[in-house]
Amino acid sequence: MISFNVPPFVGNELQYIREAVNNKKICGDGPFTRKCNEWLQDRFGANRVMLTTSGSSALDMAALLCGIKPGDEVILPSYTFSSTANSFVLAGAKLVFVDIRPDTMNIDESKIEAAITDKTRVIVPVHYAGVACEMDTIMAIAKKHGLMVVEDAAQGVMSTYKGKALGTIGDFGCYSFHETKNYSMGEGGAILVNNLDYVEKAEILREKGTNRSKFFRGQVDKYTWVDFGDSYLPSDINAAYLWAQLEKADEINDNRLATWNKYNNCFRELANRKLIEQPTIPQECVHNAHMYYIKLKSLEERTSFIDFLRENGINAVFHYVPLHSAPAGRKFGRFSGEDIFTTSESERLVRLPLYYGISEEDVNKVVMKTTEFFAEQ
Ligand SMILES: Cc1ncc(COP(=O)(O)O)c(C=O)c1O
């Protein structure tokens, strides 16, 4: 069976994990965590990056740092992973879902203003498939209405919008290093604190409400409990695994892009014949080949396509069931305006196998079987 995903492994992971163990520093914020934080800061020009235990916990931190009060509203797309929504539910917010654009599957920036009320506090653009949302427009709306912006860049590590790294544009950015992501530490993530007013608060929140970070920098002579906090530090063992991947970030990116481009070139003819739709990458965006998807004509056709691939030893998957139609989505939120694209587009989308190191032979087989499926149509 050709797997849909295989977690990235570049070669030095076990050596670095052994080093972390030998360092006798396997808790959070050890040498590997520091290296990862600094690499992410330098590479992406971010003010402050801190590894977290997951992309979800980076979002939790961001939602709590936004200072949401019960009853406040947060604007987000319904076509996203549950974590984007959970974090703001945790902070006490009411969710307001906005329709997506059919070309990128990202929040439709032209429909955000209509969703703003006097309770709105935050806009959460989700950079689906590592392709940026229309950030200039979103940032301008946020500025005009005095709102904060949390970028869910879980899938967007190494992608840019107008040359700026995703995750560095809003007040906060959140990355995921889950095993399904381009760079991994098993479970893990990072928060990018772009708004400098929040750096100290973020350190305290991440360190169980203490000012331990200040203490380690020698800025206070003892550390104490100063505010509400939680534990969002990953073990240095996990950071060691990630460090091996960051050292090879360009190699991983190039490898994924080569597979993405191959799929895209091979499927152009099917798209020209209007049998499928291919992803759109807006001119301002450089993407990271996080996923390759195609859109079919209908839910029924997608189901038979996925079944056909499975019968031929290929695992292809779909996601997401729109949050506003899920039980928790109905409980915690409402859809603003009309759902024109969220449900209909999500039902047609299918993701093909794409991971670092997928063999040419496997990619050829996916292309061949996909072409065969449509030849029979
Ligand atoms: C858009 C989006 N947001 C949030 C997350 C949560 O990240 P994690 O699995 O690291 O908690 C994911 C990935 O799983 C995601 O794809």
The ligand as a Gaussian input file, in Angstrom:
#p B3LYP/6-31G(d) Opt

LIG

0 1
 C       -4.896000      23.915000      10.212000
 C       -4.413000      23.201000      11.433000
 N       -4.511000      23.815000      12.630000
 C       -4.061000      23.220000      13.748000
 C       -3.489000      21.968000      13.727000
 C       -3.071000      21.347000      15.025000
 O       -1.736000      21.020000      15.084000
 P       -1.248000      19.829000      16.068000
 O       -1.696000      18.551000      15.481000
 O        0.241000      19.986000      16.077000
 O       -1.846000      20.080000      17.401000
 C       -3.359000      21.299000      12.500000
 C       -2.724000      19.972000      12.362000
 O       -2.969000      18.957000      12.834000
 C       -3.835000      21.927000      11.326000
 O       -3.731000      21.323000      10.135000

